[in-house]
């Protein structure tokens, strides 16, 4: 039996019995952790509101084993708020639905390495939630930037200029989800699409963090880019992100 502290973002909360919840967090040092928060559904709970989705918390776990997470689910014994984003996101439908899609994607991209550190994904998640809550950029842009960068960290970085197959210098006209992004005419497979150059420029800006170029983009290019990002994400995850269907696009 041991106590362990870490910080993390609450991705999901599920009911357990009459008063408890199972809390899923992406933590800084231990990746995805699922733990029981006892009594948090009671009105007198001391930290129930601190372990709701979107919360950034410093949390203490009790585990029944020498190795974390030990036998069975660890138990959350303390939680202190480091950043409360849920309240601010709930005031804006576009921001809230984009945030929900970000949480779902973060879990899907890290769940296969449960208990193992995923520091880059964790830092991307914190940054995306802070940006969403600040309202400094359009929520759909923040979402697509997070999706592209998370895919890149996971080893699936798309190309938006050079040919993803032969390396021919860009810009290249054709885009293929299966082929890793833009491709030249010689490498173009059947089913490739031809996005507008402005759309590819926008996606490249989101991947590299060029917010000046991204913020200046037109709504039609944002919509086209979002469709490409969603298709690329679905291809690599082998199934879709349910929350993306609810996201409000400009």
HELIX and SHEET records of a PDB file:
HELIX    1   1 UNK A   48  UNK A   51  5                                   4    
HELIX    2   2 UNK A   86  UNK A   89  1                                   4    
HELIX    3   3 UNK A   93  UNK A  110  1                                  18    
HELIX    4   4 UNK A  111  UNK A  113  5                                   3    
HELIX    5   5 UNK A  119  UNK A  134  1                                  16    
HELIX    6   6 UNK A  139  UNK A  153  1                                  15    
HELIX    7   7 UNK A  197  UNK A  208  1                                  12    
HELIX    8   8 UNK A  211  UNK A  215  1                                   5    
HELIX    9   9 UNK A  219  UNK A  237  1                                  19    
HELIX   10  10 UNK A  242  UNK A  246  5                                   5    
SHEET    1   A 6 UNK A   2  UNK A  16  0                                        
SHEET    2   A 6 UNK A  20  UNK A  27 -1                                        
SHEET    3   A 6 UNK A  31  UNK A  37 -1                                        
SHEET    4   A 6 UNK A  74  UNK A  84  1                                        
SHEET    5   A 6 UNK A  55  UNK A  63 -1                                        
SHEET    6   A 6 UNK A   2  UNK A  16 -1                                        
SHEET    1   B 2 UNK A 174  UNK A 176  0                                        
SHEET    2   B 2 UNK A 181  UNK A 183 -1                                        
END                                                                             
